[in-house]
Every structure is written in structure tokens, then in C-alpha cells.
């Protein structure tokens, strides 16, 4: 999951995409909380028809400022995202 997210975030950064927006069930929200995604609140809650009508929460991460947010919050994966080159990921 880390490699997929790093590749997606890097691509969004390169393409000047302003935000990554995801919808997740509440039981997995902690994964995105860990990466400092913002919960869009009640306006972003919806029942997901393809998941049996289960509640989903919409969350957003501003792409350009994510590195600053991660460093300021001392996210333990910050160095891996920002400072380490991963030979298995082609980010050009």
C-alpha cells in the first residue's frame, strides 16, 4: 500500500493536481488519519451502493503541502515519502 500511495502522490504532485480525495469505510479511516488526510465531515458521509450500502467517509489531502504537513506532524513515514529513492518505483 505504501508504494502505491507514494507513486500516486508523486504523480499528483508532478501533474499539479491540488488534492487527493478518497472515500473509506469508518473502520479503515485510521489509515488516512495517520497520513493527515482531512475528514470532510458530515457533508462527505454517504452510503456506498457497491459496498452493500455501508457508510463511507470522504477525506482529502492537499498534494502540494502534504510534505510540509507530514514534517510538521512528525509522521514516521515522512522520510520514506520525501527523502528516500525507491528503486522499485518509477516516479519520473
N, C-alpha and C positions, 0 to 999 in steps of 0.2 A: 504494500500500500504506500509506503514511504516513497519508493522510486516513482510510482505512478503520479503521486501528488507533486513531487519535485519537478517532474517533467511537465506536468500540466501547468504548474505555477510559472515555471521558466518560460514556457511558450506564451502564456498570457502576458507576462512581463515584456517579452520581446515584441509582441503584437500590439502593445499598448491597450490591452483590454483592462477596463477600470476595476472590475470586481469579479471574484469567483462566487457564484451563488449555488448553494446546494439545498436539497430537501432531504431530511433524515428523520427516521422514527425517533421518538424521545429516548428510547433505550440506548441509542448509539450517539446521541448528541454530545456526550463527554469527549468523544474523539475530536470533534470540531471545536469544542470549548478549549481543549488542550492546545489547539493551533490558533487560538484567539479569534475565531470567527465570531461575528456579532449575531445574536439571535434577533431576528426582525420582529419578534413579539407576536402578539395575537393576530396581527394582520398577515403574518406569514404562516399561520397554522391552517392546515387543510387536511381533509380526508383523501387518501390516495386510493383511487379506484382500482389500480392494478395491484394493490397490496391488500386486497380484502377490505378496503375502506378504513385502514388503520390511519391514525393521526400521524402527520409529518410536520416537522418544524423547519422553516426556511431560515438559512443562515448565510451571512455574507462576509467576505474578506476582501478589503481593498488591496489590489495586487501591488501597486507601486510602493505603498507604505508598509507592506507586510514585514519586510526585513527590519525596519525600524521598530515596529510593534513587537516582533519576536525578540529583538535585542533588549528593548526596554523591559519586557516582561520576563527576561531571562529564561526563555523557552529552552529546554535542554537539547532540542534538535536544531536550534538556530545555527550552530556551527556547521552541521551537516548540510543544511539547506543553502547557506550563503558562502561558506568558505572552503568546502571540500569538493574536489572534482571527482565525480564518479565515472569510472571508465565504461560502465555498462549503460550509461545514459548518454544519448546523443542530444545535446541541447543547442546545437548551432542553428 
